[in-house]
Each structure stands twice: as C-alpha cells, then as structure tokens.
Amino acid sequence: GSLSPVPPKEEPPDRYAYDPADPTPFIVPTSSAQIGGPDDYRPVGERQDVLVYTTPPLEEAIELTGPLSATLYAASSAPDTDWNVMLMDVFPDGYALRLNDGVVRASFRESFENPTPIEPGKIYEYTIDCWATSIVVPKGHRLRVHVASAAFPKFDRNLNTGHRLGSDAEMQVARQTVYHDAKH
C-alpha cells in the first residue's frame, strides 16, 4: 500500500495471517541485546504476514524529531494478539533501514494491570508507542511503515490463545484485518 497525507475514502481493509510458529522476525544479531542495528528490512517486508505502506520518493528532506506513535484500527480472529508497527527510511536503492518500532499486546490495550481479551472480529483502536527519534530523511528517500503481529525475538511472540502468559505452549493462527478507510 501507500502512505499519503490525503485522507482515505472508501478502501477495503488489508488482511494477513499471523502464525506464532513462524513469527515475523526482528533482525538482530545475538550480541546486540535485541536493540537491532542498521539492518536491511527488505526481506521482512516481502513476507506474507507483513503489511507494507510506502510514500513516493520525498521531494524534499524531512526532519522527524520527537515521539512517534501509530493509531491502528484492527480486528483479529484470536482472543489476543500483538500489533507491531515499524517506521523505516527507504534509500533510493531500496535498502530499508528501521528507524523505530513499537508493539501493543491487544489484551493490554487499556491497562497493564488488568488485561482484557478482545472479541474476535471486533474492530479496536490501538495506539502503538514507537518511541522517539530525531533524524533527517533525505530528498529522494521514502518513508515506509510495516504492520505485523510479531517482531521476534525482540518481543516475545503472542500465541494468540488468550491464555495467561507463559502458561502453556498451545498456538493458534490469527487472521488479522487492518482498516484504513474514511471511518478508520
């Protein structure tokens, strides 16, 4: 898909399946304490469990300074799942550099102290904190957003069952739907 400052009209939602047995990877060498580095995320964006939204080449440089967050309107077939958002700088040769990322576990969307399951198929609004940055993205580069349901091993994978964390090894595939129409 594309990223644009033009508000959406009627657009169909985007869908993917998230399988915790094959979680979307976060590229990280084992020695970097899971903070990541200047890795090329093109291969991750080619997976079937990642939604990719990219701007056209920037007509002028843009400075991004301050806190970053994403608002996502999404539904899942599972009683719990994760939503991951990653912002990237895409170089003219296609190299996709991760700038920042964040995650929200659906059951913790309202409170860390009192998690609540989600109703499968119901659309929820999620605010995903992607931390802060300060960078100038040069003219000719593009901005890209990945939406996925894992960034493993940086974040522990959600098994999509709704069971208490760490209580079992049961897994289920979650059918994910992301909305981006005039209402969402």
C-alpha positions as CSV (number, residue, x, y, z in Angstrom):
1,G,0.0,0.0,0.0
2,S,0.9,3.6,0.0
3,L,1.4,6.3,2.7
4,S,-0.1,9.6,1.8
5,P,-1.2,12.8,3.5
6,V,-4.5,12.6,1.6
7,P,-7.3,11.3,3.9
8,P,-8.7,7.9,2.7
9,K,-12.1,7.5,1.2
10,E,-13.7,4.0,0.9
11,E,-10.9,1.5,0.8
12,P,-11.0,-2.2,1.5
13,P,-9.1,-3.4,4.6
14,D,-5.9,-5.3,4.4
15,R,-5.5,-8.8,5.7
16,Y,-2.8,-11.3,6.7
17,A,-2.4,-14.4,8.8
18,Y,-0.1,-14.4,11.7
19,D,1.3,-17.8,12.7
20,P,3.2,-17.8,16.0
21,A,5.0,-21.0,14.9
22,D,6.7,-18.8,12.2
23,P,6.8,-15.3,13.8
24,T,7.7,-12.2,11.8
25,P,11.4,-11.7,12.6
26,F,13.2,-8.7,14.1
27,I,16.6,-8.7,12.5
28,V,19.1,-8.8,15.4
29,P,22.5,-10.3,15.9
30,T,22.6,-12.4,19.1
31,S,25.2,-10.0,20.6
32,S,23.2,-6.7,20.3
33,A,20.9,-7.2,23.3
34,Q,17.9,-7.1,20.9
35,I,18.2,-3.3,20.1
36,G,18.8,-4.0,16.4
37,G,21.2,-2.2,14.1
38,P,21.4,-0.8,10.6
39,D,19.9,-3.9,9.1
40,D,18.0,-4.1,5.7
41,Y,14.4,-5.0,6.3
42,R,13.5,-5.6,2.6
43,P,13.3,-9.4,3.2
44,V,11.0,-9.0,6.1
45,G,8.7,-6.7,4.1
46,E,8.3,-9.5,1.5
47,R,6.7,-11.9,3.9
48,Q,3.0,-12.7,3.7
49,D,2.5,-11.7,7.3
50,V,3.6,-8.1,6.9
51,L,1.6,-5.2,5.6
52,V,3.8,-2.6,3.8
53,Y,2.9,1.0,3.2
54,T,5.4,3.3,1.5
55,T,5.5,7.0,0.4
56,P,6.6,8.1,-3.0
57,P,10.2,9.5,-3.1
58,L,10.4,12.6,-0.9
59,E,10.5,15.8,-2.9
60,E,12.5,17.5,-0.1
61,A,14.3,16.3,3.0
62,I,12.1,15.9,6.1
63,E,13.1,16.1,9.7
64,L,11.4,13.7,12.2
65,T,12.0,14.8,15.8
66,G,10.1,13.8,18.8
67,P,7.8,11.0,20.0
68,L,6.4,8.6,17.3
69,S,3.2,6.7,17.6
70,A,0.8,4.9,15.3
71,T,-3.0,4.6,15.6
72,L,-4.2,1.3,14.2
73,Y,-7.8,0.2,13.6
74,A,-7.7,-3.6,13.5
75,A,-9.6,-6.8,14.2
76,S,-8.3,-10.3,14.8
77,S,-9.8,-13.8,14.8
78,A,-8.0,-14.5,18.0
79,P,-8.9,-13.6,21.6
80,D,-5.4,-12.0,22.0
81,T,-2.7,-11.0,19.6
82,D,0.0,-8.4,19.1
83,W,0.3,-5.4,16.8
84,N,3.7,-4.3,15.7
85,V,4.5,-1.1,13.8
86,M,7.9,-0.3,12.3
87,L,8.9,3.0,10.6
88,M,11.7,2.8,8.0
89,D,13.8,5.1,5.8
90,V,13.9,3.5,2.3
91,F,17.0,4.6,0.3
92,P,16.8,5.1,-3.4
93,D,18.4,1.7,-4.0
94,G,15.7,0.0,-1.9
95,Y,17.6,-0.5,1.3
96,A,15.0,-0.3,4.1
97,L,16.5,1.0,7.4
98,R,14.5,0.6,10.6
99,L,14.2,3.9,12.4
100,N,11.8,3.0,15.3
101,D,9.2,0.4,16.2
102,G,6.7,-0.5,18.8
103,V,4.2,-3.1,19.9
104,V,0.9,-3.4,21.8
105,R,-0.5,-6.6,23.1
106,A,-4.2,-6.5,22.4
107,S,-5.2,-7.7,25.9
108,F,-3.1,-4.9,27.4
109,R,-4.6,-2.1,25.1
110,E,-6.4,-0.4,28.1
111,S,-4.3,-1.4,31.1
112,F,-1.2,-3.3,32.1
113,E,-2.7,-4.1,35.5
114,N,-6.0,-5.5,34.2
115,P,-5.6,-7.2,30.8
116,T,-8.8,-8.0,28.9
117,P,-9.3,-10.3,25.9
118,I,-10.5,-8.9,22.7
119,E,-13.7,-10.1,21.0
120,P,-12.7,-11.9,17.8
121,G,-13.8,-10.0,14.7
122,K,-14.4,-6.7,16.5
123,I,-12.6,-3.6,15.4
124,Y,-10.5,-2.0,18.1
125,E,-8.4,1.2,18.1
126,Y,-4.8,0.6,19.2
127,T,-2.2,3.3,20.0
128,I,1.3,2.0,19.5
129,D,4.2,3.9,21.0
130,C,7.1,3.8,18.7
131,W,9.4,5.8,21.0
132,A,11.1,9.0,19.9
133,T,13.7,9.8,17.2
134,S,15.5,12.7,15.6
135,I,16.6,12.2,12.1
136,V,16.6,13.9,8.7
137,V,15.3,11.7,5.9
138,P,17.0,13.0,2.7
139,K,15.2,14.0,-0.5
140,G,14.7,11.0,-2.8
141,H,14.2,8.6,0.1
142,R,10.9,7.2,1.0
143,L,9.2,6.5,4.4
144,R,7.8,3.0,5.0
145,V,5.6,1.5,7.7
146,H,5.4,-2.2,8.4
147,V,2.4,-3.6,10.3
148,A,2.8,-7.2,11.6
149,S,2.0,-9.2,14.7
150,A,5.5,-10.1,15.8
151,A,9.0,-8.8,15.9
152,F,10.7,-11.9,17.3
153,P,13.0,-12.2,19.3
154,K,12.9,-8.5,20.3
155,F,9.3,-9.0,21.6
156,D,8.1,-12.4,22.8
157,R,5.6,-13.8,20.3
158,N,1.9,-13.9,21.2
159,L,0.5,-17.4,20.9
160,N,-3.0,-15.9,20.1
161,T,-4.9,-18.1,22.5
162,G,-5.8,-15.6,25.2
163,H,-4.3,-17.9,27.9
164,R,-2.3,-16.5,30.7
165,L,1.2,-15.5,29.6
166,G,3.7,-18.4,29.8
167,S,1.1,-20.9,31.0
168,D,1.2,-23.3,28.0
169,A,2.6,-23.9,24.5
170,E,-0.7,-24.0,22.6
171,M,-0.7,-21.8,19.5
172,Q,-3.3,-20.7,17.0
173,V,-3.1,-18.8,13.7
174,A,-4.7,-15.3,13.9
175,R,-6.4,-13.9,10.9
176,Q,-5.7,-10.1,11.1
177,T,-7.6,-7.3,9.4
178,V,-6.3,-3.7,9.3
179,Y,-8.8,-0.9,8.4
180,H,-7.8,2.4,6.7
181,D,-11.0,3.9,5.3
182,A,-12.7,7.2,5.9
183,K,-14.1,6.0,9.2
184,H,-10.8,4.4,10.4
